[in-house]
Amino acid sequence: MLKQQELEETYKILIVSPEVSPFAKTGGLADVAGSLPKALAMLGNDVRVVLPRYRGINNVTTIADFPVWVDWRKCTAILRQSQIRAKLDEVEKLVPVYLIDNYQYFDRDRLYGFFDEAERFSFFSRAVLEMLKVINFQPDIIHCNDWQTGPIPLLLKDQYSRDPFYAQIATLFTIHNLQYQGNFPRDCLKLLGLDDSYFRPERLEFYGDMSFMKAGLLYADVINTVSKTYAQEIQTPERGERMDGVLRSRAKDLYGIVNGINYHEFNPETDPRIYRNYGLNNLSEKKENKYELQKEMSLPVSDVPVIGIVSRLVAQKGLDLISEALDAIVASGVQLVILGTGEDYYENLLRDAQARHPDRVGVYIGFNAVLAQRIYAGSDMYLMPSLFEPCGLGQLISLRYGTIPIVRATGGLADTIKDYDPRTESGNGFTFKDYSSGQLLLALKRALDVYRQPERWLRLMQSAMRSDFSWNKSAVEYMGVYMAARSKHGMVAAATV
C-alpha cells in the first residue's frame, strides 16, 4: 500500500455520503465522512463533501438551485454550502461542504426509514452529478459511500460519460456495512431513467428486486471496504449477504482500508469531556477517571477492573454472547459499565442485569456523547464480542485512552487488535475467534491475569496508546486506491474508444 513519502500527485476529490459529522449522524459512516476529508486536505488535495440537507442542519448559505429529473418529473435541488475546519499542528484548512436540499425529500424528522427511500436517493444521486457543473468543479475522483450513493457510478458511466465534462471522472465505492443494501421493487429503475434492460442478474436485478448497492459494486471503477479482513469475509456466503458472488467477480478491484479516528478529538491529554486528563507520562490519573465513572454510574468506588461497552444494542454487536456470559463476567470480580440504545429485547435484558447486580452492572440506555468518552477513559478494558464488524471505532478509541480491548477477531477487529502474548509482551489487546460465550470468558480470564500484574498491565496500556490509527495513515492508503481508480478508469475509457 502507498506510503506518505511516495505521494507524487494530489487530486480533486468529491466525497459523497448520506451522512457527515457534524451535520448529520446515525452511525460510524458520518464520522468517516467527516474526518477523512480533513486528512485528505492536509495531504494537499482539493477535497469537497456533499450530503443531503436534512431538517435541523442550520448555518448554511444558499448558493444556487437547479432542476433534477426523477423519472418523468422535474424536481428542484437547492444547493447550500457550509464547511469543515481541518487543523494539523499550526496548519488550518477549510473543506467546502455542499448540502443538496429539497423540502419534499429531506425535511423530515429523521434521516432514513421512509417508504420513498429509492426516490429520495435517486434524486440525491443525480443531483450530485448535476451540481458539479453548477459549481464548476470537475473532480478527478468521486468517492461514494454506502447504498444511498450506489447509483452515482452507474449514472456517470452510462448516462454522463458522453459529456466531456464528466468523461475523466473516476469512481470509488466504499462499503461500510454490507447488510444495508438499498433493495427496491423493479419499478424503481424508472426513478433513475433506466429501462428494463437493467433488470438482469448481470446488472441491477437482485433476487427479484433492483439494488442500489449492486449498482455501486458493479459500476464503480474500484471498490473498497473498511478493513482488509472484512474485504475477504464479504466474499464468502457466510458474510456476503448474498452479494458474495458479485464481490468475488470484482476481487481484483476490491481493497480494504481500516478507518481512522480523529486524534485531536480523541486525546486523553486534552479531552474536555473526561473527568481528569492524562497521558503516557501520567497514567496514574486514569484511575481517577475510573473512580468518577463508578460514582456517575452509581457503582461502589473501588479499584476493581471495570469493563466498558459503548454500542448499538443489536445482535451484530455480540449482545447474545454478553447476555449468556454476563453472570459469569460479574462473578469474576469485575464491574460492567454499558451505554447504548437499540432493540427492546437487549435494552430490557441489560436493565434486568442491572437490577440483579446493582453493585456490579451500570447501564445507561440512550445516546450520551460525554458519558461515552468517560467510559472510554474510565474503564480498564473495553468489550467488543461482535458477530461481525466491518471496521469498528470503539476499539480504536479505547486504545487511544489506554483501555485494553477484548474483542472477537472478525473484520476490522482482527486487523486492529493483536492478541497479547505474555512471553514477548507483544500485542495491544485480547482476542478470541469462535463466536461463543465460553471463548469470550477465556479471553477475559487472560486479560484479568495480566491486569493483576500491575507492571505488565502498565506496559500494555502504554503499548495500546502508542498504536497509530489516525486518519492521516488511512488517508495515505486512500490516495493509493484513488490512484488505482484513476488508472482503471483510464484503461476502461481507452478500451471503449
TIZABA-164071 format. One line per 8 residues: their letters; for each residue x, y, z of C-alpha. Coordinates in steps of 0.2 Angstrom, whole numbers, always signed. Each point is the difference from the previous one (the first is absolute). Layout:
BEGIN
A) X Y Z | ...
% end
This chain:
BEGIN
MLKQQELE) +0 +0 +0 | +6 +18 -4 | +10 +9 +13 | +0 +19 +4 | +17 +3 -7 | -5 -9 -17 | -14 +13 -3 | +4 +7 -17
ETYKILIV) -16 +10 -4 | -16 +7 +8 | -18 -2 -6 | -16 +10 -1 | -11 -11 +10 | -19 +0 +3 | -6 -11 +15 | -18 -4 -1
SPEVSPFA) -9 -7 +16 | -18 -1 +6 | +7 +6 +17 | +15 +11 +6 | +5 +5 +17 | -4 +13 +7 | -14 +3 -11 | -10 -16 +1
KTGGLADV) +4 -16 +8 | -8 -17 +4 | +16 -11 +1 | +19 -2 -4 | -2 +5 -19 | -3 +18 +5 | +16 +0 +10 | +10 -7 -15
AGSLPKAL) -8 +13 -12 | +4 +14 +12 | +18 -5 +4 | +7 -7 -16 | -2 +16 -9 | +10 +10 +13 | +15 -13 -2 | -1 +1 -19
AMLGNDVR) +0 +19 +0 | +16 -1 +11 | +8 -10 -13 | -2 +14 -13 | -16 -6 -9 | -15 +11 -5 | -13 -10 +9 | -18 +4 +2
VVLPRYRG) -15 -8 +8 | -18 -2 -5 | -15 -7 +10 | -19 +3 +1 | -6 +16 +10 | -11 -9 +13 | -11 +10 +12 | +10 +7 +14
INNVTTIA) +16 +4 -10 | +1 +19 +2 | +13 +13 -3 | +1 -3 -18 | +1 +12 -15 | -11 -2 -15 | +10 +1 -16 | -10 -7 -14
DFPVWVDW) -15 -10 -6 | -2 -11 -15 | -12 -13 -8 | +2 -19 +3 | -10 -13 -9 | -7 -14 +10 | -9 -12 -12 | -12 +11 -10
RKCTAILR) +0 +14 +13 | +11 +15 +0 | +5 +4 +19 | +9 +15 +7 | +17 -2 +9 | +5 +14 +11 | +18 +1 +3 | +7 +6 +17
QSQIRAKL) +17 +1 +6 | +10 -1 +17 | +17 -6 +4 | +11 -12 +11 | +15 +7 +9 | +16 -10 -1 | +15 +3 +11 | +16 -9 +2
DEVEKLVP) +13 +8 +11 | +0 +19 -5 | -7 -4 -18 | -19 +3 -2 | -11 -3 -16 | -18 +2 -4 | -8 -15 -9 | -16 +6 -10
VYLIDNYQ) -16 -10 +4 | -15 +1 -12 | -17 -5 +6 | -13 -5 -13 | -17 +6 +6 | -18 -4 -5 | -14 +2 +13 | -10 -14 -7
YFDRDRLY) +14 -13 +2 | +11 +6 +15 | -10 +11 +12 | -5 -15 +11 | +2 -5 +18 | +14 -12 -3 | +12 -5 -13 | -6 -17 -7
GFFDEAER) -14 -13 +1 | -13 +7 -11 | -11 -8 -14 | +8 +11 -13 | +18 -4 +3 | +4 -5 -18 | -8 +17 -6 | +9 +10 +13
FSFFSRAV) +18 -7 -4 | -3 -1 -19 | -3 +19 +1 | +15 +2 +11 | +11 -10 -12 | -4 +9 -15 | +0 +17 +9 | +18 -3 +5
LEMLKVIN) +5 -2 -19 | -10 +15 -5 | +8 +10 +14 | +17 -2 -7 | -3 +12 -15 | -9 +12 +11 | +15 +2 +11 | +12 -2 -14
FQPDIIHC) +9 -14 +9 | +7 -14 -11 | +7 -13 +13 | +13 -13 -5 | -9 -13 +12 | -18 -1 +7 | +1 -10 +16 | -17 -8 +3
NDWQTGPI) -5 -7 +17 | -13 -13 +3 | -16 -5 -10 | -8 +17 +0 | +14 +6 -12 | +1 -17 -10 | -9 +8 -15 | +13 +13 -3
PLLLKDQY) +13 -11 -8 | -13 -8 -11 | -7 +17 -6 | +17 +7 -3 | +5 -15 -10 | -16 -3 -10 | -8 +17 -1 | +13 +14 +2
SRDPFYAQ) +16 -7 -7 | -4 +6 -17 | +2 +18 +6 | +18 +5 +0 | -2 +9 +17 | -4 -17 +8 | +11 -12 -10 | +16 +0 +10
IATLFTIH) -8 -1 +17 | +4 -17 +9 | -10 -8 +14 | +3 -9 +16 | -14 -8 +9 | +2 -4 +19 | -10 -13 +9 | -2 +4 +18
NLQYQGNF) -12 -14 +5 | -6 -12 -13 | -16 -4 +9 | -8 +16 -6 | -2 -1 -18 | -14 +11 -7 | -10 -14 -8 | -16 +7 -8
PRDCLKLL) -14 -6 -12 | +4 -2 -19 | -11 +16 -4 | +13 +11 +9 | +12 -2 -15 | -11 +14 -8 | +5 +12 +14 | +18 -1 -7
GLDDSYFR) -6 +1 -18 | +5 -18 -3 | -10 -12 -11 | -3 -19 +3 | +16 -5 -8 | +8 +4 +17 | -11 -13 +9 | +11 -14 -4
PERLEFYG) +11 -10 +12 | +16 +6 -8 | -6 +18 +3 | -12 +7 +14 | -12 -15 +3 | +3 -7 +17 | -12 -14 +6 | -15 +8 -8
DMSFMKAG) +4 +17 +5 | +12 +14 -7 | +14 +4 +11 | +9 +17 +3 | +14 -9 +8 | +3 -11 -15 | +0 +15 -11 | +15 +7 +10
LLYADVIN) +9 -17 +0 | -1 -3 -18 | +2 +17 -8 | +13 +9 +11 | +18 -1 -7 | +6 -7 +17 | -8 -5 +16 | +6 -2 +18
TVSKTYAQ) -6 -3 +17 | +5 +5 +17 | +13 -14 +5 | +10 -13 -9 | -8 -14 +9 | -17 +6 -3 | +4 +1 -19 | +4 -18 +0
EIQTPERG) -15 -5 +11 | -13 +8 -11 | +6 -11 -14 | -7 -16 +9 | -18 -6 +1 | +1 +2 +19 | +3 +19 +0 | -4 +5 -18
ERMDGVLR) -18 +4 +3 | -4 -8 -16 | +12 +12 -9 | +15 -12 +1 | -1 -5 -18 | +0 +18 -6 | +15 +4 +12 | +10 -15 -6
SRAKDLYG) -2 +5 -18 | +8 +17 +5 | +13 -7 +12 | +14 +8 -10 | -8 +17 +2 | -4 -3 +19 | +11 +9 +13 | -1 +0 +19
IVNGINYH) +5 +16 +10 | -3 +1 +19 | -9 +16 +5 | +10 +12 +11 | -5 +11 +15 | +2 +19 +2 | +15 +0 +12 | -3 +18 +5
EFNPETDP) -18 -3 +5 | +4 -17 +9 | +15 +6 +10 | +0 -4 +19 | +13 +14 +3 | -12 +13 -6 | -18 -8 -1 | -11 +12 +10
RIYRNYGL) -14 -13 +2 | +10 -12 +11 | +1 +3 +19 | +19 +1 +1 | +13 +2 -15 | +15 -12 -1 | +12 -6 -12 | +15 -12 -2
NNLSEKKE) +10 +9 +13 | -14 +1 +14 | -10 -16 -2 | -4 +0 +18 | -13 +13 -3 | -10 -12 -10 | -5 -9 +16 | -8 +16 +6
NKYELQKE) -11 -1 -16 | -5 -17 +6 | -5 +5 +17 | -11 +15 -7 | -8 -12 -13 | -5 -12 +14 | -8 +15 +9 | -9 +6 -15
MSLPVSDV) -7 -18 -4 | -5 -2 +19 | +13 -14 +2 | +11 -3 +16 | +16 +9 -2 | +14 -12 +1 | +16 -5 -10 | -9 -15 -8
PVIGIVSR) +2 -3 -19 | -13 +10 -10 | -6 -6 -17 | -8 +13 -11 | -12 -3 -15 | -6 +14 -11 | -11 -8 -14 | -15 -1 -10
LVAQKGLD) -10 -13 +9 | -3 -12 -14 | +5 -18 -4 | +14 +5 -11 | +9 +7 +15 | +1 -16 +9 | -14 +3 +12 | -5 -18 +0
LISEALDA) +17 -5 +7 | +0 +14 +13 | -17 -6 +6 | +6 -18 +1 | +16 +5 +9 | -6 +14 +11 | -2 -9 +16 | +17 -9 -2
IVASGVQL) +8 +17 -4 | -7 +8 +15 | +5 -15 +11 | +18 +3 -6 | +1 +15 +11 | -2 +14 -13 | -12 +14 -2 | -9 +3 -17
VILGTGED) -4 +17 -6 | -12 +0 -16 | -6 +14 -10 | -11 -2 -16 | -17 -1 -8 | -8 -12 -12 | -12 -15 +0 | -12 -1 +15
YYENLLRD) +5 -18 +3 | +18 +5 +4 | -5 +16 +9 | -11 -9 +12 | +13 -14 +2 | +13 +13 +6 | -13 +8 +12 | -3 -16 +7
AQARHPDR) +18 -4 +3 | +2 +17 +8 | -14 -4 +12 | +7 -17 +4 | +18 +6 +3 | -2 +19 +5 | +18 +0 +7 | +8 -8 -15
VGVYIGFN) -10 +6 -16 | -3 +18 -5 | -11 +4 -15 | -5 +15 -9 | -13 -2 -14 | +2 +14 -13 | +13 +10 -9 | +11 +11 +11
AVLAQRIY) +16 +6 -9 | +8 +6 +16 | -3 -16 +10 | +7 -10 -14 | +16 +9 +1 | +0 -2 +19 | -2 -19 -2 | +14 -1 -13
AGSDMYLM) +11 +10 +13 | -6 -8 +16 | +0 -19 -5 | +14 -11 +2 | -6 -12 -15 | -12 +3 -14 | -11 -15 -6 | -4 -2 -19
PSLFEPCG) -6 -19 -3 | -8 +4 -17 | -8 -13 -11 | +8 +10 -14 | +8 +18 -1 | +5 +8 -16 | +12 +11 +9 | -5 +6 +17
LGQLISLR) +4 +17 +8 | -2 -5 +18 | +16 -10 +1 | +10 +14 -8 | -6 +13 +12 | +3 -12 +15 | +18 -3 -5 | +2 +19 -1
YGTIPIVR) -6 +1 +18 | +11 -14 +6 | -15 -11 +3 | +4 -18 -6 | -12 -7 -13 | -7 -18 +2 | -7 -4 -17 | -6 -14 -11
ATGGLADT) +13 -1 -15 | -12 +4 -14 | +1 +14 -13 | +8 +16 +5 | +2 -7 +18 | +12 -14 -7 | +10 +14 -10 | +2 +12 +15
IKDYDPRT) +2 -11 +16 | +14 -11 +1 | -1 -14 +14 | +11 +3 +15 | +14 -12 +2 | +6 -1 +18 | +17 -7 -5 | +5 +14 -12
ESGNGFTF) -12 +13 +7 | -5 +4 -18 | -18 +4 -5 | -12 +14 +5 | -15 -10 +6 | -8 -17 +2 | -9 -9 -14 | -11 -16 -2
KDYSSGQL) -5 -8 -16 | -15 -11 +2 | -17 +8 +3 | -4 -7 +17 | -2 +6 +18 | +13 -12 +6 | +13 +7 -11 | -4 +17 +5
LLALKRAL) +2 -5 +18 | +17 -8 -3 | +6 +17 -8 | -6 +9 +15 | +9 -12 +12 | +16 +3 -10 | -3 +19 +1 | -3 -1 +19
DVYRQPER) +16 -10 +3 | +10 +14 -8 | -10 +13 +9 | +5 -7 +17 | +19 +3 -5 | +0 +19 +1 | +17 +2 -9 | -5 -11 -15
WLRLMQSA) -17 +9 -1 | +8 +17 +0 | +12 -5 -14 | -15 -7 -10 | -10 +16 +3 | +15 +10 -7 | +1 -11 -15 | -18 +2 -3
MRSDFSWN) +1 +19 +0 | +15 +0 -12 | -10 -9 -13 | -3 +11 -15 | -17 +0 -7 | -1 +18 -5 | -9 +6 -16 | +16 +6 -7
KSAVEYMG) +6 -18 -2 | -16 -6 -8 | -1 +15 -11 | +17 -4 -8 | -8 -18 -4 | -15 +8 -8 | +12 +10 -11 | +6 -16 -7
VYMAARSK) -17 -7 -3 | -5 +17 -9 | +16 -3 -11 | -6 -17 -4 | -18 +6 -4 | +8 +13 -12 | +10 -13 -8 | -14 -12 -2
HGMVAAAT) -12 +14 -7 | +14 +5 -13 | +1 -18 -6 | -19 -3 -1 | -1 +17 -10 | +14 -5 -12 | -8 -17 -3 | -17 +8 -5
V) +7 +13 -12
% end
